[in-house]
Amino acid sequence: MKILVTGGAGFIGSHVVDAFVAAGHDVLVVDDLSTGHRENLNPRARFHQLDIQDPRTAELVRDERPEVLDLHAAQMDVRRSVADPLFDARINILGTIHLLEAARQAGVRRVLFVSSGGAVYGEQETFPAPETHPTNPVSPYGVSKRAGELYAFYYQAEHRLPFVPERAGAGVFVLRPPAG
């Protein structure tokens, strides 16, 4: 299966890439290396140094036509999101929409969207928080990650682009072709 992982040079993304490669998948990595590191890259994955907002990233998705798009790339600094909410929204909201639209156009069969449990839940009522816990983010970062989830729900409902939300951020995904 061909899988494109954004943020695949980051700590979590690189481990996910390693698991996909070990499982025999054809893996492409998109990362701008703003927080990821070249040494994290799996040598068996094809690397493209691109920002998720760059039109060339959408072209890559459309040209490569991956079956799965795994979205790890994000502005993840909560303090920066508070200091500059527009920067956070440009990357985390507009960047996500940019990728979802490219996935729709390319006929991607499944999107894996990595959110952030702690940030989207806000002040938790129970620990650990189940995925049914109310989402009340208290930072622009949490708001932007929740917005990404909601846009993924929209693309699933409107465009039949199946997606799997992952709030823990370190889950291992078992990939099977979508039914139908």
C-alpha positions as CSV (number, residue, x, y, z in Angstrom):
1,M,0.0,0.0,0.0
2,K,1.3,3.5,-0.8
3,I,1.2,5.8,2.2
4,L,2.1,9.5,2.4
5,V,3.1,10.7,5.9
6,T,3.3,14.4,6.6
7,G,5.6,15.3,9.5
8,G,7.4,12.0,9.0
9,A,10.7,13.4,10.2
10,G,9.3,14.3,13.6
11,F,9.5,12.1,16.7
12,I,6.1,10.4,16.4
13,G,5.8,10.6,12.6
14,S,9.2,9.0,12.1
15,H,8.3,6.0,14.3
16,V,5.0,5.6,12.4
17,V,7.0,5.7,9.1
18,D,9.3,3.0,10.5
19,A,6.3,0.8,11.3
20,F,4.8,1.3,7.9
21,V,8.1,0.5,6.1
22,A,8.6,-2.5,8.3
23,A,5.1,-3.7,7.3
24,G,6.2,-3.5,3.7
25,H,4.3,-0.4,2.6
26,D,5.6,2.1,0.0
27,V,6.1,5.2,2.1
28,L,6.5,8.8,1.1
29,V,7.4,11.5,3.7
30,V,6.6,15.2,3.5
31,D,8.3,17.3,6.1
32,D,9.6,20.9,6.0
33,L,12.2,20.1,8.8
34,S,11.1,23.0,10.9
35,T,10.8,20.8,13.9
36,G,11.6,17.3,12.4
37,H,15.1,16.1,11.8
38,R,16.7,14.6,8.7
39,E,18.3,11.9,10.9
40,N,14.9,10.6,11.9
41,L,14.1,9.7,8.3
42,N,13.8,6.1,7.3
43,P,16.2,5.5,4.4
44,R,13.6,3.2,2.7
45,A,11.0,6.0,2.6
46,R,11.0,8.6,-0.2
47,F,11.5,12.1,1.3
48,H,10.2,15.4,0.0
49,Q,11.1,18.6,1.9
50,L,7.9,20.6,1.6
51,D,5.6,22.6,3.7
52,I,2.0,21.3,3.9
53,Q,0.7,24.6,2.6
54,D,3.0,24.6,-0.4
55,P,1.1,24.0,-3.7
56,R,3.8,21.4,-4.6
57,T,2.6,19.3,-1.7
58,A,-0.9,19.1,-3.1
59,E,0.7,18.3,-6.5
60,L,2.7,15.5,-5.0
61,V,-0.5,14.0,-3.4
62,R,-2.3,14.2,-6.8
63,D,0.7,12.8,-8.7
64,E,1.6,10.0,-6.3
65,R,-2.1,9.1,-5.6
66,P,-1.4,7.4,-2.2
67,E,-4.0,5.1,-0.9
68,V,-3.5,6.5,2.6
69,L,-2.6,10.0,3.8
70,D,-1.3,10.1,7.4
71,L,-1.4,13.7,8.7
72,H,1.2,14.3,11.5
73,A,2.6,17.7,10.3
74,A,1.5,20.5,12.6
75,Q,2.5,23.7,14.4
76,M,2.7,22.0,17.8
77,D,4.0,24.7,20.2
78,V,1.1,25.7,22.5
79,R,3.0,28.9,23.7
80,R,3.5,29.9,20.1
81,S,-0.2,29.3,19.3
82,V,-1.1,31.7,22.1
83,A,1.4,34.3,21.0
84,D,0.5,34.0,17.3
85,P,-2.9,32.3,16.8
86,L,-2.9,33.3,13.1
87,F,0.4,31.4,12.5
88,D,-1.1,28.4,14.3
89,A,-4.3,28.5,12.3
90,R,-2.5,28.9,8.9
91,I,-0.6,25.7,9.5
92,N,-3.0,23.6,11.4
93,I,-6.3,24.6,9.9
94,L,-5.5,25.8,6.4
95,G,-2.7,23.3,6.0
96,T,-5.1,20.5,6.9
97,I,-7.8,21.7,4.5
98,H,-5.1,22.0,1.8
99,L,-4.2,18.3,2.3
100,L,-7.8,17.1,2.6
101,E,-8.7,18.8,-0.7
102,A,-5.6,17.3,-2.4
103,A,-6.6,13.9,-0.9
104,R,-10.1,14.2,-2.3
105,Q,-8.8,15.2,-5.7
106,A,-6.3,12.3,-5.8
107,G,-8.8,9.7,-4.7
108,V,-7.1,8.8,-1.5
109,R,-8.9,5.9,0.2
110,R,-8.2,6.8,3.8
111,V,-6.9,9.7,5.9
112,L,-5.4,9.2,9.3
113,F,-5.6,12.5,11.2
114,V,-3.4,12.8,14.3
115,S,-4.8,15.3,16.7
116,S,-3.8,16.0,20.3
117,G,-5.9,14.5,23.2
118,G,-4.7,16.9,25.9
119,A,-5.1,20.0,23.8
120,V,-8.6,19.3,22.3
121,Y,-10.1,18.1,25.7
122,G,-9.0,21.2,27.6
123,E,-9.5,20.9,31.3
124,Q,-10.2,17.2,31.6
125,E,-12.9,16.0,33.9
126,T,-11.6,12.4,34.0
127,F,-8.1,10.8,33.7
128,P,-7.3,9.3,31.3
129,A,-9.9,11.0,29.1
130,P,-11.9,8.6,26.9
131,E,-12.5,9.7,23.3
132,T,-16.1,10.5,24.3
133,H,-14.8,13.2,26.7
134,P,-16.2,16.7,25.9
135,T,-13.8,18.8,23.8
136,N,-13.3,22.2,25.2
137,P,-9.9,23.4,24.0
138,V,-8.3,26.2,26.0
139,S,-5.5,27.2,23.6
140,P,-5.4,28.2,19.9
141,Y,-3.4,25.0,19.3
142,G,-6.2,22.9,20.8
143,V,-8.8,24.8,18.8
144,S,-6.9,24.3,15.6
145,K,-6.4,20.6,16.1
146,R,-10.1,20.2,16.9
147,A,-11.0,22.2,13.8
148,G,-8.8,19.8,11.8
149,E,-10.8,16.9,13.2
150,L,-14.1,18.6,12.2
151,Y,-12.9,19.4,8.7
152,A,-11.9,15.7,8.3
153,F,-15.5,14.8,9.5
154,Y,-16.8,17.2,6.8
155,Y,-14.7,15.7,4.1
156,Q,-15.9,12.2,5.1
157,A,-19.5,13.2,5.1
158,E,-19.5,15.4,2.0
159,H,-16.9,13.7,-0.2
160,R,-16.8,10.2,1.2
161,L,-13.2,10.5,2.2
162,P,-12.9,8.0,5.1
163,F,-10.7,9.1,8.0
164,V,-9.5,7.7,11.2
165,P,-9.0,10.2,14.1
166,E,-6.2,9.5,16.5
167,R,-6.1,11.7,19.6
168,A,-3.4,9.9,21.5
169,G,-0.8,10.7,18.8
170,A,1.2,7.6,19.3
171,G,-1.2,4.9,18.2
172,V,-0.3,2.1,15.8
173,F,-2.6,1.9,12.9
174,V,-3.6,-1.4,11.3
175,L,-4.4,-0.6,7.6
176,R,-6.9,-2.6,5.7
177,P,-8.5,-1.5,2.5
178,P,-11.8,0.4,3.2
179,A,-14.9,-1.6,2.6
180,G,-16.7,-1.0,-0.7
